[in-house]
């Protein structure tokens, strides 16, 4: 599992998630509250300690008041820059 969490694609996804949260001007705690999760959930995802599935990515985008499709577009753009 550690290879997945450190792959270039996973790093691109984490970068996208962190940027989206920061652009929404949300702390990890504020986003966690919106997602009805503990703050450690957000922290572990952002540090790559926890895998995030596509459904959770959609929830993350909505929790940041963003568009899920935009999250995936940005992720693909970052991933393809390698």
Secondary structure, DSSP 4 states (H G I P E B T S, - for coil): -HHHHTSHHHHHHHHHHHHHHHHTT--HHHHHHHHTS-HHHHHHHHTTSS---HHHHHHHHHHTT--HHHHHHHHHHHHHT-
